[in-house]
Amino acid sequence: MLYIIQSSKFLFCYLLCRHESKIIQEILERISSELNLIFQSTISKELVGIESRVMEMLDLYLVEGSGGVRFVGICGMGGMGKTTLALEIYERISGGFEASSFIADVREKTINHHLVSLQEQLLSNILKGSRKNISNVFEGINVIGNRLRNKKVLIVLDDVDGEEQLEALVGNHDWFGSGSRIIVTSRDNHLLRRRGMDDIYTVKGLNNNDALRLFSWRAFKKPYPEENYVDLSKDLVNYANGLPLALKVLGSLLFEKRIDEWKSTLYKLKQEPDSNIVNILQISFDCLMDTQKDLFLDIACFFKGENKNCIRDILKSFGYYPDYNIDVLMDKSLITINREGTLLMHDLLQEMGQEIVRRESPEEPGRRSRLWLCEDVLHILKNDTGTEVVEGIMLNMPIEAKEHLSAKAFSKMKNLRLLKINNVKPPQGLNRGHIQLPQGLNYLSNELCAIDWHGYPLKSMPTSFQPNKLVELRMHCSGIKKLWKGIMILNELKLIDLSDSQNLIEIPDLSGVPNLKQLILRRCTRLYMISASLGDLKELIRLDLNGCKGLKSLPHKINLEALEIIDLGGCSRLKKFPEITGNISHLSELCLSETIIKDLPLLLEHLTNLTKLDLRECKNLSSLPNAMCSLMSLKTLNLSGCSRLDKLPENLGNVEGLEVLNVSGTGIRGLPSSIILLKNLKTLSFSGCDFLLSKPSNKLLNFPLFQRSPNAMGMLMHTLSSLSSLRDLNLSYCNLRAVPDVIGCLSSLTFLQLKGNNFASLPKNIIQLSHLKTLYLCGCMDLRLLPELPLNIKYINADGCMSLETLPIRPEDDFRPCLSLCNCMKLINNQGYNDMFLTMLRRYIQGAYLGYEYFLIPGSEIPKWFSHQSVGTSLNLQGPLDFMGIVVCAVFIFRKHRPLPTTPWGFTHYLHFSYNVMGSEISDSHGIIFHEQSGPGLEVTKCGARLVYKQDIEDLKQTMAGSSRCSISPYEDDLDYSAKDTKIKRSRDDFDGDEAGPSGEATNSEVDIPHPKRIRLPNLIERFIPHLANWIGNSSTQEGDSNCEEEKSQ
């Protein structure tokens, strides 16, 4: 393995960073020019005074700073505009980074959802995938630090108030790739300084002119006050002390109010000589109607951060008329709603609302209307001090806490209308807070409108519980065996969600729940029976029984006219789809994956609005009805793993809207001729379909395009050549002996997978795929050479291409993909490979690339060019301070009898190296140490390094311009080496699934590819070295990369 580190002294560092800042500035200028009207409108009305702050931060801290990782703090008192400033900067510059994440309300979310949830959110945003599951904070730290170490990212953490939040989410500089920017807003300047921010920007209040302008926009909808209100406006603005929040709330309060009301408001403020922002905000609250006050307090205590549409029914059940009153609160600047529909409230307004509730009973929480702090809730539940005053409870249990409550814990709370208890145990058996009721539960209020109790421990609800006002019932991971006996009249109930309730065996009679819209029972593995009354739920929109492995049947007839989503995936005993009567045109998603159904329902042709049909792993499904071709709205059709399915309907091309078609692991050998009509098809996967065994049908041979094609693969490719919209094509493990030239016609292709095939070369016209970004060739063991590839390609994986002898990289080309070449040992004997090494070396050292690239280079010896070499994991270098960079190389082997574990994140091991500098101004001693972090599976046997100086760069230039046989060839005198240290033979015949091979070689069930490892670089290097470029060979760690050893059916 070879790794390049780009370094410089401070002067050179400045020059490099100036180059990077120019790039970012160009991005900003382009964004500004394209969105000029939007920005000007936003700044003139809502963001008065912010433009100068944004430009000051960009100029001083975020653009003209060093090219390394920078942590920038934004500090100021509440209501000063820290979040607004951070968000504006984020929106302007996020396009200049590989990935970005803005996490709002860190302080509050830490209390309510724990740090693990924030870690998952950060990873999901940065890695652009589904939400990642993390078991605990320590795992999250490990994953973030390793997955983001080579990414140039922008991360904003808003409203941080504790060191543990920073430690869990952004750790240290070495967690992120060169050029990353971490922005943290906090009221605590000392916290920011203590955590070692590179810079801290203190937000100050608006000056008098800007303050009056912002106030006027809210009070008069223009940038200046009415003539008769000028003096009053100035007096009121003075009380706000330049705080944007206070100005907005005051201005909104007085909009369209008479002048006597303005004077009354000013009088109230004058009664408080030391009037602060909370007093100003309180005036706005006092002017609300009682219903609006209650709605405001509920949002402050329970619903901040919730989606408005998701809680609308609950708010209606409280009598809040949310469609009207939410708009009132918005008009008064007491809440905002973002584009996703999330209810937002400024921290100071939330604190004011919570303080109003606390004042109801300062000493005894049981006499307050709303309880949200864990210690207050546990106090009343354990001491039985709750009263009729309590209307809402939200309890988020601390990690590892366990509480035993009495059966009378809720007995005195007769008016309780909201109960939320977060009581979920995380995966992998880790202990998280949970409530136990060893004596049962005697009482729950019949006034309850919403119950959300994760981990409810009992098998049933209290017998006296008759919640006729109940709207939502959520009990994930509960102990419920059966909800109720007989018929319970619950006319208001809209949602039942008992997901992961392993004791649930049946769903009771639902005839008393006529307005139910969602029934969600995911992974209730013991559920075997659902009442026939399910078929009469005319309002049901979503039926989700995914993972109910014990369920054998559904009611024979279902009359569900409103149904939009049916998910029966993973119901592995389900043999037959029920008969659905009536109008079912609303159905948009149907999932029958991993069931044992043999035939699709006859009603298929009536599903005119169906957009997604998932039939993955339906092993008994042998044919598809022609009626499927009438599904004009269908966009996604997944048939992967349907091993008995051997053909597609001839008229599939009639489904003109189809965008994704996955037939991986099926018996399908070709596509119908009508496929050329699918002009919107973007993704097509044929992985594991063996075209060598296929024979073209007579009908297909009569089609003009196929008369020149002697085999099924050729016919397939000629068919696909007309699909101009195709972007993602997977032909892995298709037993291809050749790739037809027509592949060059797929002009929109960006992602091409050809893994595990038998061809020896690729067609030359692949260079015509100008949009191609990713190419997978791993496991193509007969592949000998690669043609010239499109210059825009970003990533090539050729792991296990053991016959590969040449690469399409010439010294004069500006061709710079990330390469993974694990086990491509024949490349060592190729002079062009040595030239490639020198070309890449020169480009890296000269700083040609910003960001990172990675390569794995096969070999078992440290090249002689490395002036410092050592056996083992550490070495010391000595030399003058004016070096331009450090080149580091390591050889590693897998330890004997150690299997290679994998994780849900895709990687297996981390190989880190740390770097230390000791010495004077004249000479330095540089220490480098390699160490493995995640397990005992690999061992560094040798390492080497070289300090690179200006003369070395000149020598490299001359070398590349001169003879191809050069004096610093990295493998000079090493070409006849043995690959015993890096080549790890893995044979399918020897694979036993659990043990290493007899010689300590790791085994795997697919191709002969060793697991490459990624080297990580900690903080100390990047403090001295602004531009980092690693040559790394672990393709499986990249987001979106497929595992080269995946099963053919995937």
N, C-alpha and C positions, 0 to 999 in steps of 0.2 A: 504494500500500500504506500502511496506517495502523497504527501500533503504539502501545499505551498502556503506560506504565511506572508502577506504583504505588509511591510513595515516602513517606517521612515523616521527621521528626526523631525522636530517640531516645524521647521521651516517647510520641509517637503510635505509634511502633513497638511499644512495650510494650503499649499498649492493644490493638493489632491481634493481637499474639501471644497475649495473654490470651484473646481470642476463639477463636483456633485451639486453644489448650491446653484450653479447656472442651470443644470438640468431641472432641478426642482422649480427654479424661478420660471423657466420656460413653460413647465406644466401649469404653474399658477397663472401665468399670463394668458395661456390658452383657455383655461377654465374661466378666467375673468372675462375674456373677450366673448366667449360663447354664452356665458350666463350673466352678462353685464346688467341686463334689465332686472333680472331676479335679484341680484345682489343689491343694486341701487335701491330697489323698492323695499327690500327687507331692511337695509341699513337705515333708510330715511325714516321709517316708521317704528319698527320694533327694536332696532339695535342702535339707537341713538348713542353716539360717543364711542361705539365699539371699534370703528374702523381704525382709529389711531392705536388702540390697544392691540388689535390683531397685527398690524404692520410692525409695531414695536417688538412683539414677541417673535414674529417671523424673522425680522432683521437681526435681533440680538441673540436668539436662542435656537431657532429651529431651522434656519437655512444657512446662515453664514458660520455656524459652529463647525466643530470637527466632524469628520466623516464617521467616527465611531458611534457607539450607542450613547445617547444622551437622555438623562432623566431631568425633566423640567417640572417644577412645582408652580402651581397658581394658588396664591394665598390671599385671604381677605375675609372680612366678617360676613355673616349671613346676609343675603339680599343684595350683595354688592355686584353680582353678575359674573361670578366665577364660572358657573356652568354654561351660561350663554357664551362667554368668551371661548371656553374649551370646545364647545360644540361648533362654533363658527370656524375655528381653526381646523377642527377635524374635518368638516365638510369641504374646506378649501384644499387641504393638502393630502387627504387620504388616497387620492388617485395616484400619488407618486410612490406608493409603497406596494409591496407584494400582497399584503393583507392588512386589515385594520379591524379594530374593535373599540367600541365606545360602551363602557359599562357605567350606567348611571346609578345613583343612590347606593353606593357601596356600603355606607354605614348602616342604612336601614336594611338592606338585603342581607347583610351579615347577621343581623339580629333575627330576621324572619326566616331565612332560607339556608343559613350556614355557608361557609366559605366554599365547600365542595360545589355547590350550585353555581357560584360565580366562576369557579375554575372551569366547569363544564361549559358555561356560556362563553367564556373567553376562547376556549379551544374550538368550539363550534363556529364562532365568528371567524377566527383566523384560518382554520383548516377547511372552511367552507363545506362542511358536511353536516350530517345529522348530529344531534346532540350526543356528546361523548359521555359514557358512563364512567364515573370515577368513584372508587370506594371510600377514600379518605383524603384528607388534606395532603398527607405526605406523598401519596401516589400522584396527586395532582401536581405537586411541586416537581416531582420527578418527570412527569409527562410534559409539562409546559417547558421546563428547562431543556429537555432534549428535543422536543419536536420543533421548537421555535429558534433553536440556537443558530441556525443558518438562514433564517428568514429576515428580510428587511421589513419590519412591521411598525405600524403606528397604533399605540394603545393609549386610551384615555380612561383613567379611573376617576370618577367624579364623586366628591364628598367622602373622602377617606378620613377616618378618625383613629385608626389603630395600626401599630406596626405589624401586627399579625396579618392584616389585610394585604399590605405591601409584600410581606414575605411569601404569602401564599400565591399571589397573582403575578407579581413582576420581579420578585427576588432581587437579582443583581444584574449588572451590565452583561455578564457572560451568558445570560439566558437568551440573548437575542443577536441577530445578525447585524453586520456593519451597516450603518445608516439608519438604524431603528431609532424611533423617538417614543419615549414614554412620558405622558403628561398626567400629572396628579393634581387634583384640586382638593384643598383642605382648608378648614378654618384655623388649623393648628400649625403655625409657622415653625414651632419648635420640633414638631414631628417631622416635617419636611427636612429640616436641617439635620436632625438626628439620623435620618435615613440616607443622608449623603446625596441629596439632589445636586446635579451639576449646576443648575441655576434655579432661582426662585423669583417669580414675578409677583409683586404685590399689587392687587387691584385696588385702586382708590375710587372714591366717590366721583360722581359727575360734577363738572363745573356748573356754575349758575346758568349759563346759556343752554348747555345741553340738558340740564335738569328741567328747565322750563319748557324746552322743546319736547322732551319725552312726556311730561305731564300734559302738555297741550294736545299731543296726538291722542291720548286716552280721553281727555275731557272734552275736546272740541273736534276730534278727527281731522286736525290740521296742525301745522308746526308752530302756531302762535295762538295766544288767547284772544277771545273776543274783547272788543274795546272796553266794555263795561266791567270786564272780569280781570283786567291786567293786574291791578294791585292785589286783589284777593288771591289770584294765582301765584303771585310772587311770595305772598305771606305763607300760603300753604306749602309751596315748594321748599321754603326755608326749614320747615319742620321735618322734611324728609331727609335732610342732611346728605343729599346727593345719592341716596340709596335707590337704585332702579326699581326694586320691588315695591318699595313704599310709594314711589311716584306713580307707578302703574296702578296700584290698588286705589290710591287716592283719586287719581284722574278718572278711573273707571267708575268709582263710586259716585262722582259728581256729574257724570255725563248726562246732559239734558235735564239737569236739576235746576230749580229756580234759585235766584240769587240769595233768597233768605235761607235756603237749605245750605248753600255754601257758607254763609255767615255762621250758621249753627254748627257746622262741622269745625270751622276755625275756632269757634268759642270752646268746643269740647277739647280741642288740642291745647288751648291756652290754659285750661284748668289743670293740665299736667305740666308743670314747669320743666320737669326732666323727662319730657315725653320721648319715648324710644319707639323703635319701629313696631314693637308688639302692640303698643297702645294705638298706633295708627291703623294697624291691621284689625284690631279689635273693633274699631269704629265701623269698618266695613262689614264685619260679621254681625254686629248689633243691628244693622239696617236690614238684615234678611228676615223673611217670613219664617215661622216656626218649622215648617216642613223643609225649607231650604237649609235652615240651621242643622236640622237632624241629618240631612243628606251630606252636608259639609263635614260634620263630625264623623259620620260613618266612613266617608272616604279617607279622612285623616287617620282614623284608627284601624280600618280594615281593608279598604279597597284601593288605596293608592297603588298604582302599578298594574291593576286589573284591566282587562279589556272591557270597554263599555258594553259591547254587544253581548259578551258572555255573562254579564251580571244584570242585564236589563230586567229579566224576569224576576230576579230576587229583589231588585229595587222597587219594582212595581208592587210586589207582594208586601213591601213595607209601607206602601201608600205614598211613595215619593214622587210619582209622576215624572220619571227620569227624563223623558224626551224633552220636557219643558224646563224643568229645574236645573238640569245639567247645563243647559244653555245659559240660564241666568247666572250660575256660578262662573261660567266662562266669561260672560260679558263683564262681570265684576272683577275679572283677573284673579279669582280665587283658585281656579283650576285651569289646566290646559289639557288638550287631547292631541296626541301626535297622529301622524298619518296612518299608523297601525290601529288607531282607535283606543290606545292606552290612556287611562286616566292618570294625569300627572298633577302634582301639587308641590309648590316650593317648600323646602324644608322648614322655613320659618313659619309658613302658614300651617303646616302640619303640626309643628311644635305648639303653635298657638291653640289649635283645635284640641290637641291632647291635654294641654294645660287647662283648658276650659273644663274638660271632663274631670281632670284630677281635682279641681277646685270643688267639685260636687261633694266630695268627702275626702279631705286631705289625709286623714289618719286611717280610715277603714276602706280598703278597695271594694269590699262587698256592698257598699252603698253607692257605688258609681254605676252609671248606665252602661259603660263600655270598658272592657278589660282586654289589654293586648300585651302587657308585659308578663313574661313568664313567672316572675316571682310573685306578682299580684294574683295571677290566676291560680297558681299552686297554693297560695295562702288561703284563698277562700275555699278551694276544693278540699284541702286537707283539714282545715279547721271548721268547715261547715259554717262559714260566715256570709255566704251569699244571701241576697235578699231579693224581694220582688223588683227592686230598682234595676237590677242587672238585666240588660237587653241583649248584649252581644259579648261573646267570648272568642278570642283567638289565642291559641296556645301553640307555640313552637318549642318543642322540648329540646333541651340541650343535648349534645352528643353524649352518649353513654349514661344518661340519667335514667333512673327507674323509679317510678312512684306507684304506691299502692293506695288506692282511694276507697273510701267506704261506699256502701250501697246508697247512702243518702246524700252523696256529694252534690247533686243538683236539685235536691228536694225542695228547697226554699225559693228557687229561681222560677217563679210561676210565669214571668213575662219574657223569658228568654226566647228570642226570635232568631238568633244566629249563633251557631256553634261550629268552630273550626279548630281541629286538633291535628297538628302535623306529628304523626307518630309512626313514621315509616322506618323500617329497618333497611339499610342499604344492602347492595349485593355482597356476595362472598362471605356472608355470615357475620359481618362486622356489627358490633353492638351499637345501636343508636337509641336515643331516648324512647321509652315506651311506658304507657299507662296500663296498670293492672287493676282489675276490679275483682278481687278474690271472693267477695261476698255477693257478687252480682250487682245489678243496678235496679233500684226500685222505681226511679222516676226520671222522665224527661218532659220538659214543658210541651204542652200541646200547641203552644203559640209558635213553635219553631217553624220557620220558613225555609231555612237552609241548614243542612247538616253536612259537614265535611270532616269526617273523623278517620284519619289514616291509622290503621292498626287497631280498630275497635276490637277488644279482646273476647267478647262474649259471643255465644252461638245464636242469640236472639235479642230482639229489642224488648224493653220492659212491657209487660202485659197491659199496663194501663196507658200505654202510649197510643194516642189517637190524633196524629198531627194533620188535621184537615186543612191546614194552611201551608203544608209542606210543598215547596217548589222544586228543590234539588236535594237528592240524597246521594252523597259520595262516601263510600267506605272501602277504599283500597286496602288490600292486605288485611282484611277483617277476619274475624273468627266466625262470621255469620254462617249458619247452616241452612236456615230458611228464614226469609224476611218476616213473613206473617202467616197465620193460619186462616183458611177460609177466604172471605172477600173483605178487603178494607177499602172504604170509600175515600179516595184521595183525588178529588177533582182538580186540584191545583198542581199536582205533581207533574213536572215536565222532564225530569232527568233521573235515572237510576244508574249509578256506576259502582259496581262491586268488583272491579278488576283485581286479580291476584288474590281473591278470597278462596283459599284452597279447601275450606270445609263446605263450601256451598254445593249442595247436591240437587236442588231444584228451585225453579222460579214459580212462585205461587200464582194463584188466579189473579189476572191483571184486569179483569172486567170492571173493577172499580177505579181504574186509573185511565179514563178515556182520553185524556189530553197528553199522555206521555209522548215525548218527542225523541228521546234518546234512551236506548237500553244498551249499556256497555258492560260486558262481562268477560273481558279479555283474561285469558290464562286462568280461568276457574276450572282447573283440570278435573275435578270430581263431579262437575255438573253433568248430569245425565238426562235430565228431563226439563222441558219447558212447557208450561201450561198451554193448552189449545187456545186459550183466550188471547194469546199473542196475535193470532190471526185477525183479530177484530180491532186492533189499535189503528184507527183511521188517521191519527195525527203523527204516527211514528215516522221520523225522518232517518234515523240512524239505528241499525241493528248490528252490533259488533260482538261477535262470539269468537274472535280469533284466539286460537290456542286452547280451546275447550276440548281436550283430547278424549274426554269420556262421553261426549255428546254423540249419540248414534242417529238421532232423527230430530226433525222439527215438526211442528204441526203440519198435517197433510195439506191443508188449504190455508192460504194467507191472503187476506184482502187488505193490502197496505198501500193505499193510493198515493200517500205523501212520501213514501220511502225514497230516499236519495242514495243511501250507502248501505250495502250489505257486505259484511266481512266475516266469512266463515273459514278463513285461512287457518290451517293447522288443526282443523277438526278432523283428525286422522281416522275416525271411525264413521264419518258421515258418508253414506253411500248414495243418497238421493237428494236432489234439490226439491224443495216443496213446490206444490202447484200454487202459483200466485194468480189470483183472479182480479178483475177490475182493471182500471187504468193505471199502469205502472210506468208511464212515460217519464216520470221525474227521476228514475233511477240513473245515477251518473257513475257509480263505482260498484263493481261486483268482484269480490275476491273469493275464489274457491281453491286456493293453493293448498297442496298437501292433503287434499281429501281423497277419498277412494271412489269418487263418482265415475261412472262409465260413459255417461252421455250428458250433454249440456241440456238445460231446460228448453222446452219447445217455445217458450215465450220470448226467446232471444230476439227474434225479429221485431218485437214490439218495443224494444228498449231503445227508442229513437234518440234519447239524450245520453246514452252510455258513453263515457269518455275513457274509462279504464276497466280492462278485463284481465284479471290475474289468475292464471291457471297453472302456476309453477308446481312442479313435482306431482302432478296428477297422473300417477303411474298407470292407472287403468283406462285412461282416456285414449282412445284409438282413432277417433275421427272428429272432425269439426263440421257442424251443419252448414249448408249453403246459406242458411238464413243469416249467418254472421256477416255476410257480404252486404247486408242492407243497413249495417250500423254506421251511418254516415257521420256521426259525431265522435266515433272511437278514435282516440289518440294514442293509447298505449295498449299493446297486446303482448302479454308475457306467457310463453308456452315452454319455458326452459324446464328441462328435466322430465318432460312428458315422453318417456322412452318408447311408448307404443305408437306414438303419433308419427306417421310416415309421409304425410302430404298436407298441403294447405289447400283450401278451397280455390278452385280455378278462377273465381271472380273476385278474389281478395282485392284486386286493384280498384274495385268500386268504392272501397273505404277510403275516400280521397283525403280525409283528414288525418290518417294514421301517421304518427311521428316516430313511434318506438315499436320495433318488432324484435322479440327475442325468442329464437327457436333453438338455443343452445342445448345440447344433450338430448335432442330428439332423434327420431329416425328419419327426419326429413332430408332428402338428398338434393333438392332443387326448389326453385321458386316458380310459381305459375307465371305464364307469359304476361298476365295482366299487371304484374308488379310494376311495370314501367309507368303505370298511371299514378303511382303514389308519389306525386310531386312534392309532398310535404315530409316524406320520410327522412328523419335525421339520424336515427340510431338503428343499426341492424347487427344482430349477433348470431353467428352460426357456430360458435365454439363447440367442439366435440362432435360435429356432424361429418361423417366419414364419406367424402366425395369419391374416393377411390372405388368404393363398392357400388356406386350408383350407376343407373342406366337411364338415359333420357327417354322420356315418353314420346310416342309418335306425334302427339299433338305439339309437343314442344319443339321437335325437330322440324315441323312444318313452319314454325315461326321464322321469318327471314333472318333475324339477327343470329340465329343459332346454327345456320347451315354451315358456317365456317368453323364451328367449334366442335372438336372431336370428343370432348369429355364434358362431364357435368360441371367441373369447375370453370371451364371456358364459357359454357353457356351461362352459368351464374354471373360471371363477371361481365359478359356482354349485356346481360339483363340489367345489371346494376349501373352500367355506364351511363344510362339515361337518367339516373337519379341525381340530378344536379344539387339537390339539397342535402345529400347524405354527408354527415360530419363524423360519425363514429362507426367504424366497421370492425367487427371481431370475427376472424377466420382462424382462430387458434385450434390446434389439435384436430384439424380436418384432413390429415393425411395427404397434404398437398405435395405433389412432386414438382410443381412449377406454379409460379404466379403469372397469370396472363398479362400481356402488355396493356390490355385495356384498362388496367387499374389506374393508369395515368390519366384517365378521363374523369375520374371522380374529383372534380375541381374544388369542391367544398370540404374535402376530407381534412379533419384536424387530428383525429385519433385513430391509429391503425394498429390492430393486434394480429400478429401472425405466429404466435407462440406454438412450439411443439410440432412443427411441420417438417417435411423432408426435402424441401427445395435446396438447391446449391447456390442460387443467386437470385437477386431481385431484378426485375426489368429496369432497363436504363431510363425509361420515361417516367419513373417514379419521381424524378426531379421536377416534373411538371406540377406536382401537388404543392403549390406555393403556400397553401394554408396549413400544411401538415406541421403539427407541433410535437406529437408523441408517437414513437414507433417502438413496438414490442416485438422482439425476435427471439427472446430467451427460449432455450431448449431446442432450437433448430440446429441439430448437431451436424447436418450435412452442409450447412451454409459455409461457403468458402470465401466469398468476397461480397463487398457492398459497393454498389454504384455510387455516383455522385448523388447526394441527397439535397433536398431543398434547404437553402441557407437559413430559413426561419425556424427550422426544427430545433426544439428546445431539449428534448430528452430521447436518448436511444438506449434501450436495454437489450443487450446481446448476451446475457449470462448463459453459460452452458453451450455456446456455439463453439464447440471444441475444434471444428475444422476451419474456423475463420482465420484467414491469413492476411487480409488487407482491409484497410479502412479508407473511406473516401475523404481523407484530410490531407491537404497539401499546405506547405508553409505559406504560400501566397494567399490562401483562401481566408476570408473572414468568416470561418465556419466554427461555431463554438457551442455545440450542444453539450449537455451533461451526458456522460457515458458511464454505463455499467457493463464491464467486460469480464465478469467473474468466470474463471476457468477457460478463458480463451487463450490457451498457452501457445498456440502456433503463431500468435502475433509477435512473440519475442524474437523470432528468427527473421522478421521482416524489417528491412531497413526503413521503409516508410513509417513503421511504428516508432522507430527511434527518432525520425524527423518530427513526427507528431509530438513526441515527448518534448523535444527542444522548442518546437513552435509554441506549445502551451506554456512551457516554462518561461519563455521570453515574454509572452503576452501577460502572464500573471505578474511577473516581477516589474514590468513596465507600467503596471496599473491599468492595463487595457480594459479590465472588467471592473465594474462596480457591483456589489452584491457578492454572490457566491456561485461557484460551479463545483461539480465533484466528479471524480473519476476513480475507478479501480484499475490498477495496472498489475497484471500477473507477474509474479516473480518470487524467488525465495532468497535472494541475496540483496544486501544493500548495495546499490550501484557505487562504483568507486569514486564517482564525482562528488559524493558526500564526504567532506573533509573530516568530519568527526563521526566515528562509528563506535558502537558499543554492543556487547552481548547483554541482553536483559532489557530492562524497562526504563533506564535513565542514562543520561549523559550530560557532560558539561562542555560548553563552548567558550572560547576566549577570542577576543578581537576588538578592534577599534569601534568607537561608537557610531561611526558614520555609515553603518551598513544600511542597505536599502530594503532588505527583507531576510526572512529565514525560510529555508526549505527543509521540511521534516519528512522522514520516511520511516515506516515501521513494517516489520514482517511478523505475522502472527500465525499461529496454528490453533486448531481445536484440541482441547485436552481429550485424552482417551476416556472412553466409557462415559461421556457426558452427552446426553441428548440436547438438542437445541430447542428450548421452549419458545413459543411465540406468545404474543399478547394481542388483545383486541386492537391495539394500535398498529400492528403490522411489523414492528421491529423485534429483534430478539435480544441483542446485546448492545451495550454502549462501550466504546473504547475512547476514553478521554486522554488528553494530555495537558499538563499544566506547565507553565513557563514562568521562570523567575529571573530577575536581574539583580546582580550585586556588583558594585564596583565604583570606580571614580570617574572623573571626566575623561581620563585618558584611555582606560580599557575597562571592559566589562566581563563578568563571568555570567554566562547564561545557562540556567539549569532547565532541563526538559525531562519530565517524568510521564510515562504512560501508565494508565491504570484502568481496569475494567470496573464498571459500576454495577451492572445488573445481574451478575451471576458468574459461576465458575466455569463457563463454557469455552473460553478462549485464552490464549497465552501469547504475549509478545515475546518473541525470541531474540530479536535484534532491532536496533533502531539506529538512525543516523540523522545528521543535520548538517547544514552548511549556512554560514552567514554570507549573504550575497551583497556585493559592493558594486559600485558604478562600473568598474572595469569588467566585472562578470557580464553585465548587460551588453557592453560593447563586444565582448568575446562571442556572446550568443548571436548578436547580429551578424558578425563576420562568419560565424559557423553556418548560419542558415543560408548565407549568400554564397558560401564556398562549397567545398567538397561535401558529398553526402556522407562520407565516412569520416567522422570527426573525432577529435581527441577527447572530447568530454561526453561522448555517447554514454548514456546512463548504463548501458549494458555492455560496455567494452570489456572484453575478456570474461564476460558472464553469460555469453549466449548459449553455452552448452551446459546449462544448469539443470538441476533436478527440481521438479515442482513439488517435491514431497511435502513442503511446508504449507503451501497454499492450496494445492489441489486436493479436494476432499471427495473422493469417489463415492457416489451414492447410487446403489443399484436397486431397481425395483424388485429384483428377485430376492435380494437379501433383506428387504425391509421387514421389520417385525413390529414397527409402530411405537416401540417403547425404548429400545436400547440402541446404543451406538454400535457401529460395526466392529469387527474383531480387532482391527488395528487402531481403534479409537476414532475412526472416521464417522462423521455423522451420516445418517441414512435418511432417505426420503423416498416416497412412493412414486415420484415422477421422473424428472430428468436429472442428469448428473451435474448438479449445480450446487456449489457450497454456499452457505449463508455468508454474504459479505457483511462487514461491520462498519459502523460509522464512527469516525473520530470526532469528538466534541472539543470546543475550545472555551475555557473559562474566562472570567472577567479580566484578569491581570493582563492578558495579551492585548485585548482590545483597548485597554487604557493607553497602551503604547502604539498599537498597530491599528490604524483607522480602516484599512480595507482588507477584508479576510476572504480568502478563497481556498476552499478545502477540496482536495481530490478524494472523493468518498465513493465507496462502491455498494451502498445499501439502497437499492432502488425501492425496496419494500417499505421504507420509511416515508416515502413521498405520498402526500395526500392524493387520493384518486388513483394511485398505482395499483394494478392488480398483482396478486401473488403469482409468480411464475410457476409455482407448483400446485396451482388450483386444480380441482377436479374438472374433468372434461365437461361435465354437465353444467358447470357454473356459468 
